[in-house]
């Protein structure tokens, strides 16, 4: 997936700006990957449901409740593992997202490389001796 993403960035990057445009796209891509991964790892604990083997009212959701269960001679039993629940939710979300945005993705993929180029206007520049350069008019 990384090679495909970089190939697409290479396709849409404007060569007049060197690697700056590609670096920006790659940076935004990495930020989005890492924050979503952090949230996914956090959500595994939230979606995991446990209970104490001796006291069914104790759900072992905090470290204090877990220590109470262990000090009474019990153990925390996992009823629902958050990994499997999160996997199912992410698969369903991904399938739904794909069908909602399928046309837009095909439209973005079909655009020519000129669509992604940065528009730069040529300006006539005159040198002002006191302040430096000044824009005069657009050509």
For each residue, the residues with C-beta under 8 A, 3 or more apart:
1: 4 5
2: 5 6
3: 6 7
4: 1 7 8
5: 1 2 8 9 29
6: 2 3 9 10 26
7: 3 4 10 11
8: 4 5 11 12
9: 5 6 12 13 22 25 26 29
10: 6 7 13 22
11: 7 8 113 116
12: 8 9 25 113 116
13: 9 10 17 19 21 22 25 116
14: 17 21 116 117 118
15: 18
16: 117 118 120
17: 13 14 20 21 118
18: 15 21
19: 13 22 23
20: 17 23 24
21: 13 14 17 18 24 25 118
22: 9 10 13 19 25 26
23: 19 20 26 27
24: 20 21 27 28
25: 9 12 13 21 22 28 29
26: 6 9 22 23 29 30
27: 23 24 30 31
28: 24 25 31 32
29: 5 9 25 26 32 33
30: 26 27 33 34
31: 27 28 34 35
32: 28 29 35 36
33: 29 30 36 37
34: 30 31 37 38
35: 31 32 38 39
36: 32 33 39 40
37: 33 34 40 41
38: 34 35 41 42
39: 35 36 42 43
40: 36 37 43 44 86 90
41: 37 38 44
42: 38 39 45 46
43: 39 40 46 47 82 86
44: 40 41 47 48 82 83 86
45: 42 48 82
46: 42 43 82
47: 43 44 80 82 85 86
48: 44 45 78 80 81 82 83 85
49: 59 78 79 80 82
50: 59 60 61 66 76 77 78 79
51: 56 58 59 60 76 77 79
52: 55 56 58 59 60 65 68 69 72 74 75 76 77
53: 69 74 75 76 77
54: 58 69 72 73 74
55: 52 58 69 72 74
56: 51 52
57:
58: 51 52 54 55 65 68 69 74
59: 49 50 51 52 65
60: 50 51 52 65 66 69 76
61: 50 65
62: 65 66
63: 66 67
64: 67 68
65: 52 58 59 60 61 62 68 69
66: 50 60 62 63 69 70 76
67: 63 64 70 71
68: 52 58 64 65 71 72
69: 52 53 54 55 58 60 65 66 72 74 75 76
70: 66 67 73 74 75 76
71: 67 68
72: 52 54 55 68 69
73: 54 70
74: 52 53 54 55 58 69 70
75: 52 53 69 70
76: 50 51 52 53 60 66 69 70
77: 50 51 52 53
78: 48 49 50 81
79: 49 50 51
80: 47 48 49 84 85
81: 48 78 84 85
82: 43 44 45 46 47 48 49 85 86
83: 44 48 86 87
84: 80 81 87 88
85: 47 48 80 81 82 88 89
86: 40 43 44 47 82 83 89 90
87: 83 84 90 91
88: 84 85 91 92
89: 85 86 92 93
90: 40 86 87 93 94
91: 87 88 94 95
92: 88 89 95 96
93: 89 90 96 97
94: 90 91 97 98
95: 91 92 98 99
96: 92 93 99 100
97: 93 94 100 101
98: 94 95 101 102
99: 95 96 102
100: 96 97
101: 97 98 104 105
102: 98 99 105 106
103: 106 107
104: 101 107 108
105: 101 102 108 109
106: 102 103 109 110
107: 103 104 110 111
108: 104 105 111
109: 105 106
110: 106 107
111: 107 108 115 116
112: 115
113: 11 12 116 117
114: 117
115: 111 112
116: 11 12 13 14 111 113
117: 14 16 113 114
118: 14 16 17 21
119:
120: 16
121: 138 139
122: 138 139
123: 135 136 137 138 139
124: 135 136 137 138 139
125: 133 134 135 136
126: 133 134 136
127: 132 133 134
128: 131 132 133 134
129:
130:
131: 128 134
132: 127 128
133: 125 126 127 128
134: 125 126 127 128 131
135: 123 124 125
136: 123 124 125 126
137: 123 124
138: 121 122 123 124
139: 121 122 123 124
